[in-house]
Every structure is written in C-alpha cells, then in structure tokens.
C-alpha cells in the first residue's frame, strides 16, 4: 500500500473512534436530563428567617419564612428574601453546570462551571474563586420611590403588620 492510502486509513479510523466517543457521550444525555431534573439547592439566610429552594434552571420551587421573618421591617425582609433567593438560584445553576460538565466537558472542550462562576462573580461583584457560601449578594434592588404611588411602598397599612 502507498503512504497516501495508509494515511487515509488512519484518518478513517480516527474518525470512527471520534464517532464512537460521541455516541457514547450522547447515550448519557438521558441520564444528564434526569440529574438536572433532580437539581435542588436550599439556602437559609444567616439569621434563619428565610429559606429558599431552587431547582433546575434556577427555578425557585419554595420560599419559607420563619415566624421571626414576619417581625422584620419590610425593607429588611425584602433584602433577606432577595439575597437568599439569589444564593439559591446561583447554587442551582452551578450544580446544573457541573452536571453538564461531567457529561460533555471533555467532548466540548468547554468548562461550563468556570464560565458560570465567572459570570456570577461579575454579577455579584465577587471573585470566581470565592466559595459560594462567602459570596456577598446584592442586598436588594434599588428603590424606585418612597411614596404611596410606588408599587413597593408598604409603610402605610402594610399587610405585614399585626
């Protein structure tokens, strides 16, 4: 055989091996989808007043308030809920990225988890190397107004007061 024919045979065998690797990877897609459907991250605020559970895609599946939460002023309760919610959603997204990396990381040559950590660090003003438990989340969204015409104004006749 000629050298050119040997080279073509080697390329074909390489192609077959890569095809087999891809088939093996894609066989794991169903398992990956099941794992992603099972994603759950629960975060409780440091003061114990709020617990948020987030699932696949960062969807919030539950928000639990302790009796002490209802004694907080509305602004503090709102900030605690938002901070806890952000942490739970971020944790669920990181967990999901890890599952994708386990299934396709090498095949795609992309580190999804690292990209998620970097995006979250940029969004939260932290570093990608900080553990999630130490990342500081923004306390709350900026206030739009401070009067009764504002949808977020709860000072008068608040439903949270007893």
N, C-alpha and C positions, 0 to 999 in steps of 0.2 A: 504494500500500500504506500501511497505517497504521503508526504508530510502534511499536505493540504487536507487529505482525507482523514488522517489521524486527528488533525486539529478540529475538523467538523464533527467527528465522533465525540471528541472530548467536550465540545461546546454543547452538543445534543445531550450528553449525559449530565452535564451541569444544569442544563435547562430542566431535564427530568427531575433531578434532585430538588431544585427550587420549586417546581410544581408540586412535588410530594410534600415539601415543607409547608407550602401554602395550604394545601388540602388538610394537612394535619392541624394547622393553626385554625382554619375556618371550621373544622369539626368542633372546636372549643367555643364557638360563638354562642351556641345554645346554653352551655354551662355559664358563660360570661353573663348572658342576659339574665339567667336565674340569679346569679350572685348579685348583679346590680339591682334586681328587684328586691333583694333582701337587705339592701343597704339601710342602716338605721344609725343615726348619731344622736345621742341625747346629751344636752348640755344644761347644767344648772348654774344659775347666777351665783357668784361668790357668797351673797347674803342668803341664799336658799329660797328666795321669794318667787323665782320664775324658773321653770324647766321647759325647754323646747326640744322637740324631737323632729328631726329632718330625715327624709328618705331619699330615694333615687332622684337624681336630677336636682337635688337641693330642695325638693318639695317639703313644705312644713306639714307634718302629719298630726302634731299635737302641741298645744301650749297649755301648760298647767301653772296656775297661780296658787300660792300658799295663802292661808288666811292673813298672814303678815303683809302680803303684797297689797291687799286692799286698804291697808293703813298708810301706805306710802302716798306722798303727794303725786298728782297726775304726771308732772314732768319727770320725776324720778322713776316712777313706774314705767312710763313710756320708754325712757332711756334704758332701763334694765331689760325690758322686753326686747327692744331693738338690738341691744348688744348681745344678748343671749341668742336671739334669733340668727344674727349674723354668724356667730361662732358655730352654731349647729349646722347651718346651711354650708358654711365653709368646710366643716368637718365631713359632711356627707359627700360633698364634691371631691374632696381629697381622697376619701375612701373609694369612690367610684373611679377616679383616675388611676388609683393603684390597681384596681381590678382590670382595667383596660390595659395597663402596662404589663401585668402578668400574662395576659393573653396575647397581646400584639406588640409589646415593646420592642423586642429584638427584631421582629419582622419589619416593622415600620421604621425602625431606627430613630424613634422619637421618644423622649421621656415626658409623657403627658403629666405625670405627677409633678415634675420640676416646673413645667410650664404653669400648672395650676398654682403651685406655691409662689412663683414669681408674680403672677397676676394678682393673687390675694395680697401679697406683700405690698405691691404698688397701690392697690385699692385701700388697704388698711394702714398704710404708712409705716410698715414694719420691714424687717429683712426676711428673705425667704428661708434663712437658716433658723429663725426663731421657732421653737416648738409652738404648736397651735395653742396650747394652754397658756402661753405667755404673750401671745399677740394681743395687742390692745385694739379693740374695735372702736369705731367712732361711737360716741355716747348717744347721739341722736341726730336726726336730720335738722337742718336749720329751720328755725321757726319762721312761718310765713307772716305772722301777725300777732297782735296781742290783744285783740278786742273781740267782742261778741260776734262780729261779722266773719271772723275766721272760723273755718270748719273745725279746727283743732282747739278752739277755746273752750275750756271746761271749767273755768273758775266759778261762774255763777250756775247754780242748780246742777252741779256735777252729779252724774249718775254714780260716781264712785264714793260720794259722801254718804255717811249714815246719820 
